Amino acid sequence: MSDSYKSPDAARKEAQVRSDLSTPFHRRRIFEGFRPDPDSFGKMTESFARFMGTPTFLLWMTAFCAVWLGWNTLAPESSQFDPRATNFTLLTLMLSLQASYAAPLLLLAQNRQDDRDRVALDEDRRQAARNLADTEYLTREVASLRIALRDVATRDFVRSELRDLLQEILEDRDAEDDDAPRDKREPAKRTRRGEDA
């Protein structure tokens, strides 16, 4: 009997479970208890990515490779651990291993940065929308104030109206003075002259 053989009852039960789409299919994980904290792991990858982008890392890596190559080229053959005759195979494997771990860690750090940028962009977009709404509100308020101020009398308008009224009053008084008899005008002039003196 092969390992892939299933009894008809087991096959029917599995088909029934798989056809029931209301419950999600759950696979057992090999390391159920091992779940690294994504935030602390992300911080570690970012610090590693930052360190790999510094001149310090490049200088240390250059010094390491120079010492490695110098030792395995100039040292006696009995003390060489990665001889030149094998084209520095161990060094090549070590650098490949370092690169194979560095690339995913750099991608993880970049994904975290993209997530932060996306959140910042969303916040900037919301702030810009609020600013636009505030600006539109203020524009409408200024427009309504301009419309309201059209009906309000300005200082120059009031002055011109007062000048016109004063002119009319003076013209009416002069016209009344011209129409009044001369004997009534004389005492008024005398009193005015007396007041002036």
C-alpha positions in Angstrom: 0.0 0.0 0.0 1.5 3.4 -1.0 1.5 6.5 1.2 -0.6 8.5 -1.2 -3.6 6.0 -0.9 -6.5 7.3 1.0 -9.6 5.4 2.1 -12.8 6.4 0.4 -14.2 7.8 3.6 -11.1 10.0 4.2 -11.1 11.2 0.6 -14.8 12.1 0.9 -14.2 13.9 4.2 -11.3 15.9 2.7 -13.4 16.8 -0.4 -16.3 17.9 1.9 -13.9 20.0 4.0 -12.4 21.6 0.9 -15.7 22.2 -0.7 -16.9 24.1 2.4 -15.6 27.6 1.5 -17.1 29.2 4.6 -14.0 28.1 6.7 -10.5 29.0 5.7 -8.0 26.3 4.9 -5.4 26.1 7.6 -2.0 24.6 7.1 0.1 23.6 10.0 3.4 25.4 10.2 6.6 23.6 11.0 7.7 26.2 13.5 4.4 27.2 15.0 6.0 29.0 18.0 8.6 30.9 16.0 7.2 34.2 15.0 9.7 37.1 15.0 8.4 40.5 15.9 8.0 42.3 12.6 8.7 45.7 14.1 12.0 44.8 15.8 13.1 42.7 12.8 12.3 45.7 10.5 14.3 48.0 12.7 17.2 45.6 12.6 17.0 45.4 8.8 17.0 49.2 8.5 20.0 49.6 10.7 21.8 46.9 8.7 20.8 48.6 5.4 22.0 52.0 6.8 25.3 50.5 7.9 25.8 48.8 4.5 25.4 52.2 2.8 28.2 53.9 4.8 31.8 54.4 3.8 32.8 52.6 7.0 31.3 49.4 5.7 33.0 49.7 2.4 36.3 50.4 4.0 36.0 47.4 6.4 34.9 45.1 3.5 37.8 46.3 1.4 40.3 45.8 4.2 38.9 42.3 4.9 39.2 41.3 1.2 42.7 42.8 0.9 43.9 40.9 4.0 42.2 37.7 2.8 43.8 38.0 -0.7 47.2 39.1 0.7 47.4 36.3 3.2 46.3 33.6 0.7 48.7 34.9 -1.9 51.8 35.8 0.1 51.8 33.4 3.0 53.4 30.0 2.7 51.2 27.4 1.1 50.9 25.4 4.3 49.3 28.3 6.1 47.0 29.3 3.3 43.3 28.4 3.9 42.0 29.6 0.6 44.8 29.2 -1.9 45.2 31.2 -5.1 45.3 27.9 -7.0 41.6 27.3 -6.3 40.8 30.9 -7.3 39.9 32.0 -3.8 36.8 29.8 -3.8 36.1 30.2 -0.1 36.2 34.0 -0.4 33.8 33.9 -3.4 31.4 31.7 -1.4 31.5 34.0 1.6 30.9 37.1 -0.5 28.0 35.3 -2.3 26.5 34.3 1.1 26.8 37.9 2.4 25.2 39.2 -0.8 22.4 36.7 -0.7 21.5 37.9 2.9 22.1 41.5 2.2 19.7 41.8 -0.8 16.5 40.6 1.0 17.4 42.7 4.1 17.8 45.7 1.9 14.5 45.0 0.3 12.8 44.7 3.6 14.2 48.0 4.8 13.1 49.6 1.5 9.6 48.2 1.9 9.4 49.7 5.4 10.5 53.0 4.0 7.9 52.8 1.3 5.2 52.2 3.9 6.4 55.2 5.9 6.4 57.3 2.7 2.9 56.1 1.8 1.6 57.1 5.2 3.3 60.5 5.0 1.9 61.0 1.5 -1.6 60.1 2.7 -1.2 62.6 5.5 0.1 65.3 3.2 -2.9 64.6 0.9 -5.4 65.0 3.7 -3.6 68.2 4.9 -3.7 69.6 1.4 -7.4 68.8 1.2 -8.1 70.5 4.5 -6.0 73.6 3.3 -8.0 73.7 0.1 -11.3 73.5 1.9 -10.2 76.3 4.3 -9.0 78.4 1.4 -12.3 77.9 -0.5 -14.2 78.9 2.6 -12.2 82.0 3.2 -12.6 82.9 -0.5 -16.4 82.6 -0.2 -16.3 84.7 3.0 -14.2 87.5 1.3 -16.6 87.5 -1.7 -19.6 87.8 0.6 -18.0 90.6 2.4 -17.3 92.4 -0.8 -20.9 92.0 -1.9 -22.1 93.3 1.5 -19.7 96.3 1.4 -21.2 97.4 -1.9 -24.3 98.5 0.0 -22.3 100.2 2.8 -21.6 103.9 2.5 -18.0 104.7 2.3 -16.4 107.8 3.8 -15.9 109.5 0.4 -19.5 108.7 -0.5 -20.8 110.2 2.8 -18.7 113.3 2.3 -19.9 113.9 -1.2 -23.5 113.5 -0.1 -23.0 115.9 2.7 -21.4 118.4 0.3 -24.3 118.1 -2.0 -26.8 118.6 0.8 -24.9 121.6 2.1 -24.8 123.0 -1.4 -28.6 122.5 -1.7 -29.2 124.1 1.7 -27.1 127.1 0.8 -28.8 127.5 -2.6 -32.2 127.2 -0.9 -31.2 129.9 1.6 -29.9 132.2 -1.0 -33.0 131.7 -3.0 -35.1 132.5 0.1 -33.0 135.6 0.7 -33.5 136.8 -2.8 -37.3 136.2 -2.5 -37.7 138.0 0.8 -38.5 141.7 1.0 -35.6 144.1 1.4 -36.6 145.5 4.7 -36.7 142.0 6.3 -33.2 141.4 5.0 -31.6 144.5 6.4 -32.0 143.7 10.1 -30.7 140.2 9.4 -27.6 141.7 7.8 -27.2 144.2 10.6 -27.3 141.5 13.2 -24.8 139.5 11.2 -22.6 142.6 10.9 -23.0 143.2 14.6 -22.1 139.7 15.4 -19.1 139.9 13.2 -17.9 143.1 14.9 
